[in-house]
Amino acid sequence: MFPRAGDAVLLAGELDLAVDPALRESVHAALAERGSNVVILDLAGVSFMDAHALGTLLELHDEARAAGRDLHLRNVPAPVRRLLHLTGCTSLTVDG
């Protein structure tokens, strides 16, 4: 599971198939807590993200919406921003 800081889940390293269970577990835990309507994924420590992780983020975004919550990305590294742009993932909210 990834560490937390307030409402933010602090993602780090390479986001790929290998970390899918930890990513899902971390976001599900954040969604299960009462508090803010927004769950923030802080990607400052992410060095790589593949298409599988992107698909997982989109699924988690849909789950958050179904629960009446929002999932926002923060501190998105340039390569990940490029991936989001190239794939047209405009449904993911990027803060900063």
Contact map, one row per residue, 1 for C-alpha under 8 A:
111000000000000000000110110000000000000000000000000000000000000000000000000000000000000000000000
111100001111000000000110010000000000000000000000000000000000000000000000000000000000000000000000
111110001110000000000000010000000000000000000000000000000000000000000000000000000000000000000000
011111111100000000000000000000000000000000000000000000000000000000000000000000000000000000000000
001111111100000000000000000000000000000000000000000000000000000000000000000000000000000000000000
000111110000000000000000000000000000000000000000000000000000000000000000000000000000000000000000
000111111000000000000000000001000001011100000000000000000000000000000000000000000000000000000000
000111111100000000000000000000000000001111000000000000000000000000000000000000000000000000000000
011110111110000000000000011001000000001111000000000000000000000000000000000000000000000000000000
011110011111000000000000000000000000000011111000000000000000000000000000000000000000000000000000
011000001111100000000000000000000000000011111100000000000000000000000000000000000000000000000000
010000000111111000000000000000000000000000111110000000000000000000000000000000000000000000000000
000000000011111000000000000000000000000000001111000000000000000000000000000000000000000000000000
000000000001111100100000000000000000000000000111100000000000000000000000000000000000000000000000
000000000001111111110000000000000000000000000111110010000000000000000000000000000000000000000000
000000000000011111110000000000000000000000000001111110000000000000000000000000000000000000000000
000000000000001111110000000000000000000000000000000110000000000000000000000000000000000000000000
000000000000001111111000000000000000000000000000000000000000000000000000000000000000000000000000
000000000000011111111110000000000000000000000000000000000000000000000000000000000000000000000000
000000000000001111111111000000000000000000000000000010010000000000000000000000000000000000000000
000000000000000001111111100000000000000000000000000000000000000000000000000000000000000000000000
110000000000000000111111110000000000000000000000000000000000000000000000000000000000000000000000
110000000000000000111111111000000000000000000000000000000000000000000000000000000000000000000000
000000000000000000011111111100000000000000000000000000010001000000000000000000000000000000000000
100000000000000000001111111110000000000000000000000000000000000000000000000000000000000000000000
111000001000000000000111111111000000000000000000000000000000000000000000000000000000000000000000
000000001000000000000011111111100000001000000000000000000001000000000000000000000000000000000000
000000000000000000000001111111110000000000000000000000000000000000000000000000000000000000000000
000000000000000000000000111111111000000000000000000000000000000000000000000000000000000000000000
000000101000000000000000011111111000001000000000000000000000000000000000000000000000000000000000
000000000000000000000000001111111100001000000000000000000000000100101000000000000000000000000000
000000000000000000000000000111111100000000000000000000000000000000000000000000000000000000000000
000000000000000000000000000011111110000000000000000000000000000000000000000000000000000000000000
000000000000000000000000000000111111000000000000000000000000000000000000000000000000000000000000
000000000000000000000000000000001111100000000000000000000000000000000000000000000000000000000000
000000100000000000000000000000000111111000000000000000000000000000000000000000000000000000000000
000000000000000000000000000000000011111000000000000000000000000000011100000000000000000000000000
000000100000000000000000000000000001111100000000000000000000000000001111000000000000000000000000
000000111000000000000000001001100001111110000000000000000000000000001111000000000000000000000000
000000111000000000000000000000000000011111000000000000000000000000000011110000000000000000000000
000000011110000000000000000000000000001111100000000000000000000000000011110000000000000000000000
000000011110000000000000000000000000000111111000000000000000000000000000111100000000000000000000
000000000111000000000000000000000000000011111100000000000000000000000000111110000000000000000000
000000000111000000000000000000000000000001111100000000000000000000000000011110000000000000000000
000000000111100000000000000000000000000001111110000000000000000000000000000000000000000000000000
000000000011111000000000000000000000000000111111100000000000000000000000000010000000000000000000
000000000001111000000000000000000000000000001111100000000000000000000000000010000000000000000000
000000000000111100000000000000000000000000000111110000000000000000000000000000110000000000000000
000000000000011100000000000000000000000000000111111011000000000000000000000000010000000000000000
000000000000001100000000000000000000000000000001111111000000000000000000000000000000000000000000
000000000000000100000000000000000000000000000000111111100000000000000000000000000000000000000000
000000000000000110000000000000000000000000000000011111110000000000000000000000000000000000000000
000000000000001110010000000000000000000000000000111111111000000000000000000000000000000000000000
000000000000000000000000000000000000000000000000111111111100000000000000000000000000000000000000
000000000000000000000000000000000000000000000000001111111110000000000000000000000000000000000000
000000000000000000010001000000000000000000000000000111111111000000000000000000000000000000000000
000000000000000000000000000000000000000000000000000011111111100000000000000000000000000000000000
000000000000000000000000000000000000000000000000000001111111110000000000000000000000000000010000
000000000000000000000000000000000000000000000000000000111111111000000000000000000000000000000000
000000000000000000000001001000000000000000000000000000011111111100000010000000000000000000000000
000000000000000000000000000000000000000000000000000000001111111110000110000000000000000000010000
000000000000000000000000000000000000000000000000000000000111111111000000000000000000000000000000
000000000000000000000000000000000000000000000000000000000011111111100000000000000000000000000000
000000000000000000000000000000100000000000000000000000000001111111111110000000000000000000000000
000000000000000000000000000000000000000000000000000000000000111111111110000000000000000000000000
000000000000000000000000000000000000000000000000000000000000011111111000000000000000000000000000
000000000000000000000000000000100000000000000000000000000000001111111000000000000000000000000000
000000000000000000000000000000000000100000000000000000000000000111111100000000000000000000000000
000000000000000000000000000000100000111000000000000000000000000111111110000000000000000000000000
000000000000000000000000000000000000111000000000000000000000100110011111000000000000000000000000
000000000000000000000000000000000000011110000000000000000001100110001111100000000000000000011000
000000000000000000000000000000000000011110000000000000000000000000000111110000000000000000011110
000000000000000000000000000000000000000111100000000000000000000000000011111100000000000000011110
000000000000000000000000000000000000000111110000000000000000000000000001111100000000000000000111
000000000000000000000000000000000000000001110000000000000000000000000000111110000000000000000011
000000000000000000000000000000000000000001110000000000000000000000000000111111011000000000000101
000000000000000000000000000000000000000000110110000000000000000000000000001111111000000000000000
000000000000000000000000000000000000000000000000000000000000000000000000000111111100000000000000
000000000000000000000000000000000000000000000001000000000000000000000000000011111110000000000000
000000000000000000000000000000000000000000000001100000000000000000000000000111111111000000000000
000000000000000000000000000000000000000000000000000000000000000000000000000111111111100000000000
000000000000000000000000000000000000000000000000000000000000000000000000000001111111110000000000
000000000000000000000000000000000000000000000000000000000000000000000000000000111111111000000000
000000000000000000000000000000000000000000000000000000000000000000000000000000011111111111000000
000000000000000000000000000000000000000000000000000000000000000000000000000000001111111111000000
000000000000000000000000000000000000000000000000000000000000000000000000000000000111111110000000
000000000000000000000000000000000000000000000000000000000000000000000000000000000011111110000000
000000000000000000000000000000000000000000000000000000000000000000000000000000000001111111000000
000000000000000000000000000000000000000000000000000000000000000000000000000000000001111111110000
000000000000000000000000000000000000000000000000000000000000000000000000000000000001100111111000
000000000000000000000000000000000000000000000000000000000000000000000000000000000000000011111000
000000000000000000000000000000000000000000000000000000000100100000000011100000000000000011111100
000000000000000000000000000000000000000000000000000000000000000000000011100000000000000001111110
000000000000000000000000000000000000000000000000000000000000000000000001110100000000000000011111
000000000000000000000000000000000000000000000000000000000000000000000001111000000000000000001111
000000000000000000000000000000000000000000000000000000000000000000000000011100000000000000000111
